[in-house]
Amino acid sequence: MKTTHTPTLEERIKQVRAEIEEIVDAHVDAVAKQSPGVPLGVIRNLVTARVPACPCAQYLELNSKA
């Protein structure tokens, strides 16, 4: 019988945070296309500064505006 690997909570958290980073990056890229010349770091700070530093809260905020 083949056993399946059940990810630990730590592994799941890391995976979710990586997915959130990809979503935030995509949002930053979309804003950057509308704001040529503005550094990506500045845009990222403006996007993520509106909510607590928790990536999950940032995702929920961005997702509610989509």
Secondary structure, 3 states (H helix, E strand, C coil): CCCCCCCCHHHHHHHHHHHHHHHHHHHHHHHHHHCCCCCHHHHHHHHHCCCCCCHHHHHHHHHHCC
